[in-house]
Amino acid sequence: MTQRATQRPADFVKPAHWTNEPAPKPAPSKQQGPEPDGLSPTRYGDWVKDGIAIDF
């Protein structure tokens, strides 16, 4: 069985841009009310092309 590494190598240097802070929370959606182009295809799975609804 291969042993799993549990520590970084002794010569590892953490990059300056790394941080221990958690990722920021995503900003709330700015869209209010019904969607301007109809229902969102990523939400409902249907895409409209040339007036024909298609899904994948």
N, C-alpha and C positions, 0 to 999 in steps of 0.2 A: 504494500500500500504506500502511495506517495504521501509524504508528509506535507501538510499545508503550511504556508508561511503565515505566521501570526504577528510578525513585526517587520518593519521596513529594514532594508540593509543599513548597516552602520554609516555608509558613505552617502546616504540619501540626504539631499538638501531640499527642504520644502520651498516651492516657488513663492515669490513675494506676493503674488496676487491670490494665493490660497488663504482661506479664512475658516474659522470654526463657527462663524455666524450662520444661522439657518437661512435658507432661501427666502426672499420676500414673498408675501402673500400676493396672488394675482389681483390686479385692479378689477373692480366690478365692471360689468358690461355697461357701456354707455347707451346701448339701444333700449329704448322704452317703447312699449306698445307693439303693434303688429310690424312685421318685417316689411320693408319697402318693396321687395321683389317677390313677395309671397313667402311660403314656408321655406325654411332653411333646408337645403339638400343634405347638409351634413347631419342635421337633426332627424330628418324624416326619410332619408335614403333615396329620394327621387330627384333626378336632375332633369331639367327641361332644355331641349335642344331643338330649335326650329319649331317650337310649339308642341313638341311631342315629349311626354314624360318618359324618361328611361331610368333604369336602375341597374346596378352592377351586380 
